[in-house]
Amino acid sequence: MTEHSSSSQRPGSTNLAPVPKPASAPATSAKKDYKGFVGGIFSGIAKLSVGHPFDTIKVRLQTSKDGHFRGPLDCTMQTIRKEGVRGLYKGASPPLVGWMVMDSVMLGSLTLYRRLLLENVFSNPGLRPYIPFTRSQPDLKTLPTFGHGIAGVMSGMTVSLVAAPVEHIKARLQVQYAADKSNRMYSGPIDCIRKILRTHGISGVYRGLCATMLFRSFFFCWWGSYDLITRYMQKNTSLSAPAINFWAGGISAQVFWVAAYPSDVVKQRLMTDPMGGSLNDGQRRFHSWKDAVVAVGRERGWKGYWRGFVPCFIRAFPANAMALVAFEGAMRALP
């Protein structure tokens, strides 16, 4: 997912290029950082097209009352029957723009952090022996898997500043079940943002930021496993670069969701909880993500933290596989 200059490196590798001489290389590498941000735009478009219907079902299952839906298939059929196929794309406007921006920030910052970590930390022979999980990857010219995981966490914290308001607005639109727009509290994303800003200010729009950052700390699992799977496929298969991107992107996304899903349930409950006050949408239940954690466990036990997991897990592979193919393809094509 980064610029490659080593002729011995296979296409599609996620490893950074060898650290060049300080005189010219850092400037050259820095000039290529823009590619990650541009490539992320293509990733966001691909992810929305494939994944949003699954996301709508996931959010509805996560936040609905017991008995509302019998399962993912019932939720899908009820949504289509009552709201049409367009109901599956309800709330798609924020992520259409939001995921383009989010993936641009996430993948662009990921590319930047990978380069900075390699140049300033992992290529230092004095520091490398003291960094955990790097002994099996002693090459100072490439970022080890542990470094990819750390870069993932850093990019997760960065993109949370963009993702929190986007996901908040998206979630509130997705749980509006009325087919008739006149019966909905929010007519669209702009109306939702305006009403929340008017009644609760910028802090209301950013409700769930801490929960979002906690959820995205699991990017360590995503980008660490992406690097491991990519290395394995490059060494043991004859697959093309796009094919490796597809399989590594899909499988690593599923690894991420297995690790992170309970924190996503808590985040969604917090983001769909009534805001209260003059918004007149109900009484607020959760004042922090800890309150939501306790409530989920009290209401449904441990199974509550996995409610809606099936559509999310099914969605993770195709949506993220195509997103990574689009991203890596753009990275290879851009000058």
C-alpha atoms as one frame of an Amber mdcrd trajectory, in Angstrom:
protein
   0.000   0.000   0.000   2.999   2.224  -0.291   5.410   3.297  -2.978   7.817
   0.550  -4.026  11.233   1.203  -5.472  12.970  -2.105  -4.838  13.166  -4.155
  -8.005  13.209  -7.356  -5.969   9.889  -6.618  -4.263   6.833  -8.338  -5.634
   3.925  -6.184  -6.971   1.293  -5.270  -4.393   3.663  -5.504  -1.434   2.683
  -3.544   1.652   6.291  -3.006   2.684   7.852   0.377   2.376  10.758   0.892
   0.023  14.317   0.628   1.365  15.342   3.679   3.324  17.392   5.766   0.851
  20.258   8.035   1.632  19.180  10.979   3.786  20.354  13.499   1.206  17.496
  12.963  -1.228  15.197  10.119  -0.222  13.027  11.590   2.532  11.973  14.448
   0.272  11.168  12.034  -2.548   9.216   9.746  -0.235   7.344  12.679   1.259
   6.279  13.804  -2.225   4.625  10.416  -2.732   2.530  10.657   0.453  -0.285
  12.321  -1.486  -1.012   9.018  -3.249  -2.437   7.466  -0.087  -4.945  10.279
   0.315  -6.037  10.128  -3.347  -6.201   6.330  -3.335  -8.401   6.449  -0.241
 -11.083   8.309  -2.201 -11.410   5.373  -4.610 -11.474   3.001  -1.653 -14.371
   4.891  -0.057 -16.457   4.807  -3.234 -15.960   1.046  -3.636 -16.727   0.380
   0.031 -19.990   2.326  -0.035 -21.262   0.704  -3.234 -20.780  -2.823  -1.942
 -21.162  -2.468   1.791 -23.866   0.038   2.726 -26.905  -2.318   2.543 -25.132
  -4.724   4.912 -24.291  -1.818   7.197 -27.925  -0.706   7.376 -29.031  -4.194
   8.444 -26.202  -4.377  10.978 -27.092  -1.053  12.604 -30.806  -1.916  12.759
 -30.110  -5.254  14.410 -27.687  -3.669  16.854 -30.112  -0.985  17.997 -33.620
  -2.484  17.658 -35.693  -3.845  20.532 -35.890  -7.582  21.096 -38.515  -9.160
  18.853 -38.472  -6.393  16.252 -36.542  -8.609  13.819 -36.081 -12.383  13.897
 -32.652 -12.118  12.305 -30.654 -10.581   9.429 -32.841 -12.061   6.679 -36.061
 -10.937   8.371 -34.614  -7.453   8.857 -33.654  -7.307   5.179 -37.064  -8.498
   3.978 -38.976  -6.133   6.273 -36.851  -3.223   5.116 -37.407  -3.999   1.425
 -41.115  -4.712   1.886 -41.838  -1.525   3.847 -39.290   0.894   2.401 -38.187
  -0.631  -0.903 -34.638  -1.393  -1.962 -33.805   2.262  -1.349 -34.369   1.549
   2.336 -31.165  -0.495   2.335 -29.312   2.636   1.230 -30.964   4.864   3.814
 -28.392   7.197   5.316 -26.049   6.634   2.361 -25.463  10.328   1.671 -23.197
  10.957   4.681 -20.977   7.936   3.990 -20.907   8.648   0.242 -19.019  11.802
   1.070 -17.916  10.650   4.488 -16.310   7.367   3.468 -14.474   9.083   0.626
 -13.081  11.575   3.133 -12.647   8.957   5.873 -10.792   6.473   3.679  -8.706
   9.281   2.235  -7.678  10.378   5.733  -7.301   6.809   7.035  -5.280   5.391
   4.142  -3.388   8.599   3.503  -2.330   8.922   7.134  -1.599   5.170   7.239
   0.808   5.563   4.322   2.414   8.583   5.973   2.758   6.910   9.387   4.268
   3.789   7.806   6.970   5.864   6.151   7.695   7.899   9.274   7.842   4.818
  11.500  10.217   3.056   9.131  12.509   6.031   8.620  12.625   7.137  12.270
  12.070   3.997  14.359  12.189   0.596  12.712  15.213   1.240  10.457  17.290
   2.281  13.467  19.608  -0.659  14.305  19.944   0.642  17.856  16.176   0.557
  18.489  15.101  -2.450  16.446  16.278  -5.172  18.914  14.141  -3.644  21.666
  10.911  -3.465  19.664   8.587  -6.411  20.360   7.581  -8.963  17.699  10.277
  -7.931  15.214  12.972 -10.598  15.645  11.462 -12.799  12.928  11.564  -9.846
  10.504  15.099  -8.445  10.927  15.277  -6.565   7.592  15.858  -2.892   8.432
  14.732  -1.827   4.961  11.102  -2.888   5.345   8.478  -2.122   7.952   7.726
  -5.228  10.066   4.210  -6.444  10.757   4.239  -4.882  14.233   5.015  -1.526
  12.621   2.056  -1.897  10.269  -0.153  -2.527  13.306   1.135   0.573  15.112
   0.619   2.674  11.978  -2.928   1.292  11.851  -3.654   2.446  15.404  -2.257
   5.899  14.651  -4.350   6.215  11.489  -7.389   5.008  13.439  -6.991   7.784
  15.997  -6.545  10.322  13.204  -9.558   9.290  11.142 -11.782   9.144  14.255
 -11.918  12.933  14.195 -13.673  12.666  10.831 -15.474   9.365  11.368 -17.253
  10.168  14.637 -19.661  12.838  13.283 -20.175  10.980   9.987 -21.059   7.704
  11.698 -23.192   9.500  14.274 -25.382  11.154  11.648 -25.498   7.979   9.530
 -26.631   5.868  12.481 -29.464   8.245  13.425 -30.753   8.216   9.853 -30.501
   4.427   9.578 -32.738   3.792  12.600 -35.604   5.914  11.256 -38.078   3.198
  10.278 -40.932   5.305   8.881 -41.323   4.935   5.117 -43.020   8.342   4.927
 -40.434  11.112   5.268 -42.970  13.386   6.930 -43.049  11.005   9.902 -39.292
  11.048  10.434 -37.504  13.314  12.875 -34.780  14.045  10.344 -35.491  14.597
   6.660 -31.862  14.026   5.720 -28.262  14.440   6.849 -28.228  18.245   6.623
 -31.441  18.486   8.648 -30.010  16.074  11.222 -26.783  18.045  11.597 -28.656
  21.350  11.825 -31.032  20.142  14.549 -28.277  18.559  16.646 -26.075  21.650
  16.324 -28.954  23.919  17.292 -29.838  21.940  20.409 -26.536  20.392  21.540
 -23.769  22.247  19.740 -20.618  20.749  18.244 -20.235  18.331  21.171 -23.592
  16.827  20.194 -22.413  16.190  16.640 -19.262  14.562  18.037 -21.149  12.351
  20.451 -19.440   8.956  20.578 -15.929  10.215  19.766 -14.248   8.252  22.569
 -16.160   5.107  21.603 -15.113   5.660  17.989 -11.450   5.956  18.960 -11.677
   2.801  21.085 -13.251   0.931  18.181 -10.583   2.109  15.750  -7.740   1.140
  18.052  -8.416  -2.371  16.718  -6.964  -1.224  13.407  -3.832  -2.845  14.822
  -5.450  -6.214  14.049  -6.581  -5.116  10.589  -3.355  -3.712   9.188  -1.112
  -6.125  11.032  -2.983  -9.121   9.622  -3.149  -7.474   6.175   0.627  -7.321
   6.108   1.018 -10.922   7.356  -1.432 -12.312   4.792   0.121 -10.267   1.985
   3.621 -11.495   2.859   2.403 -15.087   2.959   0.633 -14.873  -0.404   3.563
 -13.160  -2.081   5.884 -15.916  -0.892   3.675 -18.968  -1.363   1.354 -18.188
  -4.275   1.596 -16.961  -7.848  -1.426 -14.685  -7.546  -1.366 -11.290  -9.235
  -1.061  -8.105  -7.194  -4.811  -7.234  -7.451  -5.731 -10.802  -6.428  -3.453
 -10.608  -3.387  -4.958  -7.219  -2.493  -8.457  -8.707  -2.790  -7.874 -11.759
  -0.605  -5.648 -10.052   1.945  -8.043  -7.089   2.163 -11.118  -9.269   2.671
  -9.606 -11.698   5.180  -7.867  -8.996   7.247 -11.123  -7.026   7.445 -12.852
 -10.093   8.881 -10.036 -10.488  11.431 -10.587  -6.873  12.425 -14.342  -7.267
  12.862 -14.020 -10.412  14.972 -11.754  -8.463  17.330 -13.585  -5.121  17.258
 -17.271  -5.989  16.925 -18.334  -5.689  20.605 -16.892  -2.173  20.730 -18.863
  -1.303  17.585 -22.120  -2.457  19.210 -21.430  -0.177  22.168 -20.586   2.699
  19.818 -23.820   2.288  17.851 -25.939   2.137  21.001 -24.343   5.345  22.214
 -24.804   7.096  18.858 -28.492   6.131  18.540 -29.385   6.920  22.146 -31.830
   9.852  22.446 -30.065  13.186  22.697 -32.671  14.582  25.079 -33.172  18.228
  25.928 -34.962  20.558  23.526 -34.525  18.097  20.643 -37.491  16.193  22.144
 -36.356  12.810  20.865 -36.671  11.012  24.202 -34.801  10.715  27.468 -31.057
  10.280  27.331 -29.868   6.974  28.834 -26.108   6.939  28.293 -23.778   9.693
  29.435 -20.623   7.789  28.418 -19.589   4.679  26.527 -19.204   2.877  29.869
 -22.953   3.292  30.490 -23.642   1.722  27.098 -21.297  -1.199  27.865 -23.169
  -1.966  31.078 -26.595  -1.578  29.435 -25.837  -3.986  26.585 -24.617  -6.638
  29.003 -27.542  -6.159  31.376 -30.180  -6.309  28.636 -28.901  -9.223  26.540
 -25.908 -10.794  28.255 -22.752 -11.594  26.295 -24.808 -12.278  23.166 -25.797
  -8.634  23.099 -22.245  -7.640  22.187 -22.495  -9.791  19.049 -25.978  -8.788
  17.910 -25.952  -8.085  14.155 -22.562  -9.753  13.684 -23.599 -12.011  10.769
 -24.398  -9.261   8.208 -21.343  -7.330   9.367 -19.055 -10.342   8.929 -20.539
 -11.167   5.520 -20.174  -7.544   4.427 -16.589  -7.215   5.655 -15.045  -9.409
   2.987 -16.523  -8.055  -0.277 -16.672  -4.408   0.804 -13.125  -4.196   2.098
 -11.671  -6.542  -0.511 -12.928  -4.274  -3.277 -11.885  -1.183  -1.323  -8.308
  -2.454  -1.003  -8.200  -3.461  -4.683  -9.320   0.074  -5.596  -6.831   1.658
  -3.211  -3.827  -0.434  -4.197  -4.699  -0.058  -7.888  -4.766   3.706  -7.512
  -1.461   3.628  -5.625   0.159   1.717  -8.473  -1.377   3.925 -11.182  -0.673
   7.343  -9.682   2.625   8.997 -10.684
